[in-house]
Amino acid sequence: MNQMPQEPLVTSTVAQGVRRITLGRMPAHPLSSAMIAALRGELDAAADDTYTRVLVIEGPGHIFCAGHDLKEIAHHRADDDNGHAFLTDLFGACAQMMLRLATHPKPTIAMVDGIATAAGLQLAASCDMVFVSDRATFCLPGVRNGGFCTTPAVAVSRAVGYKQVMELALSAEPMDAGWALRTGLANRVLPPESLESAVFEFAQTLATRNPGPVRDGKAALKAHLDLPLDQAYELATEVMIGHFMDEGRLAAEIEGRTGIKI
């Protein structure tokens, strides 16, 4: 008996310097161990691909990503150790994937047109920028089930701050797109029909920028946010000097060029 081909866990396409990474397994796009590995592979491939300048991550449909695959976790409760080894591997791999995303050398954008919950919200918050539709919602529901969204809160707290993430995590209530914009989780809120075009217009413009300074500037910004002000200026000054030592970059500044063609 022929089996139906399985839906890919993750697919990607690259056009005009923008790598579009699409989560599979509709409608919830759960972060199973295999999905996490596939996403990590895409992030690594994008880092090494000179044609990829910007990454856009999407979960099509009314759910961006529902978080971890609870059915997979429940299955491993029957293991001899009650699933401890599996959970150790799962959450370790997830943390490393999210860290790879948060520290990726190229700009990353989450395109959210639906529900982003638990580790799905962590995925969005780990991106450099988040563009959402006005029907998107955001939730950390762990306390509802007797737990706490501890690892998702790592990424979300860095986007919205302590008090906002505490309200989100303790209430376990969904927040709307307006909340995401007010708290700094979202960069832009758009009508659903305009979201995709706005994201890719922005991403394609960003892809024309000089990739070296974008890479170095992003890394410096991430680093200096954790430094005292004087050390932050030392770091930023060193990076700026390096950029102006690039003759091609200096010529572009003098000539008023806005970017580079790819």
N, C-alpha and C positions, 0 to 999 in steps of 0.2 A: 504494500500500500504506500503510495507516494505521500510524503509529508509536505505540508504547506511551508514555503520558505519563511524563516523567521524575520521579523522586522529588525533592521539594524539598530543596535543600541544607540549609536551616535553616527550622524552623517555630517560631512562638511564639504563646502565648495569654496573656491577662492576666485574672486573677480575684482578687478580694479584695486588690488592690494588688500581687500577685506576678506577675511576668512569667516564664513558663516557656519557656526557649529550648532547643529540642531539635535536636541534630545529626542530619542525614540521612545518606544513603549507607551504610546498613547493609551488613555488620556492623561495619566498621572505623572508619567516620566519619572518613576521612582529610582532613587539612587541605590540600586543593588550593587553588590561587590563588582559585578561585571561592568555595570554602567560607570562606576567610579574609575575602574581601570581603563575603560575606553576613553573617558574624558581626559584622564591623565595622559594617555597616548596622544590625543589631539593637541593638548597643550604643549607637550614636548615637540611634536611635529611642527607646530606653528612657530615655536621659538627658533627652530633650525631652518625654517623656510624663508629665504631672503625675499620672496615675493609677497609674503604675508606681512602687512604693516599694522593691521588692526584686527582684533577678534570681536565678533558679535556672537553671543550665546543666547539661544532662544529655546523655549519649550512651547510648541504650537498648541493652539486650542485654549480652552478655558482654564487650564492649569499649567502654569510655568513649570513647576516642579513641586511634588507633594512631599519631598523628603525621602528618608530611607525606606527601603522595601520591607515593610513590616511582616509580610508573608514569608520572606526569606529569613528574617530574624526568628520568627515563630517556628519555622521548620527546624532550625538549629537548636531550639530548646530541648529537643529530644537527644542531643548529643550527650555523651557520657559526662561531660563537664557542664552540662546545662547551657551550652552555647558560649561559655566564657572565651575560649580560644578564638572562635569565629568572631565574636564581638570585638575582641582585641585587634584582630587583623582588619576587620571592617572599619572601625573608627580610626585606627591608625592610618589606613590607606586613604580614608576620606580626609583626615586632617592634612596629610601630605599633599593630596590633590588640591585642597583649598589653599594651602600655603603656596603651592606652585602657581595657582591662579592669581593670588594676591600679590605675588612678587614677580609676575611674568614680565619679561623685558619689553613687551609690546602692549600698547593700550588695549584694554578690554572693556566691552560694553555689554551689559545684560539688557535684553529686550523683553519686557514683562507685560503680557497682555492678559493676565489672569491671576490665579492664586499662586502665591509663593509662600510656602509654609515649612517650618522646621528647617531641615538641611537644605531645602529648596530656597528658602530665604537666605540661608548662609551662602549658597552659591551665588545668588544675585548680589548680596552685600560684599562678597569677595572681589567683585569686579571693580574696575576703576570708576566706571560711570554706570548709572542705571536709568534707562528711559522706560517709562511705563505708560500704559493707557489709563484712561480715567475710570475703567472698570476693574483695574488690578486691586488685589487685596493681599495683606501681609499678616502672618500669624506665627507665633511661637506657642504651640498648643500643649507642650509637655505636661504642665501641671494638671491639665484636664484628665490625664491618664495616670496620675500618681507619680510623675517624673518631673524633669526639668530640662529644657532645651539648652543644656550646658555648652556643648560645642558650637551649635549655631550662634549662641550669644557672643562668642568670641568675635566673629566677623561683624555681627549686627551692632554690637556695642561700639566698635570702632567707627561705624558709620553714623550712629545716632546719639551716642553718649549713654552714660550710666542710667540716668533717671528714665529716659525714654525706653531703653531696653528692659528695665525692670518692670515698667508698666506693661509692656508688651508680653513679657514672659510670665508675670504673675496673674495678669488678667486672662491670658490665653484667648483673648478676643481678637477677631480680625480687624485690622486697621485699613483705612482706604487710601487711595492715591494722594489725596490732599494731605493726610498725615505723613506719608512718605516724603512729600515735597517739603513740608514744614520742618521735618526733623533732619533733613539732609540725606536721607536714604536715596531719594530719587533726584536726578538732575532736571528732568523735564516730565511733565504730564501732558499727554496728547490724546485726542480722540482716537478710538481704535482704528478707524480707517486711515489715519494719518501717521500712525506709529512707525510702521515699517519704512515708509518713504523718508521720514524725518531721521530715523536711525541711520539708514544707509547713505543719505545725503551727507550727514555729519561724518560718518566713518570714512567715506570716500574722500572727503576733503582732508580729513586727518591723515589719510594714507599718502597724501602728496607731500607731507612735511618731511624734512630731512630726518631719516630714521636714527642716525647716531645721536644727535642732541635730544630727540624724543626719548630714546632709551636711557641716556645718561641723566636727563632731567627728571624722568619718572623715578629712577632709582634714588637720585639725590633727594627728591621731595619726600619719598617714603622714609629715607634715612634721617633727614634733618627734623622731621616732625617729632622724633623721639629725643632730640638733642637740646641742651640749653641754647639760648639765643646766640651767644657768642660763637659756640661751636657750629651751630647751624650756618652762620654766615661764613665761617671758615670753609666749611664743606662746599657751600653753594658758590663761593668765590673761586675755589679751585676748579670746579666744573665749568664755570663761565669762561675762565681763562683758556681752558682746553678747547672750548668751542670757538673762541675767537682766533685761536692759533690755526684753525682749519681754514686754509686759504679759500677753498671753494665756498665755504659758509660765509666768510667775510665778504667775498665778491657778491654773493647773493644779497647780502644786507645792503651793500652800497648801491647795487643796481635796482633794489626794491623788488626783487623776485619774492613771491609769496610761498614758493615751495618747489618741489622737484617732480617731474613727471615720472611715472612708472610704466 
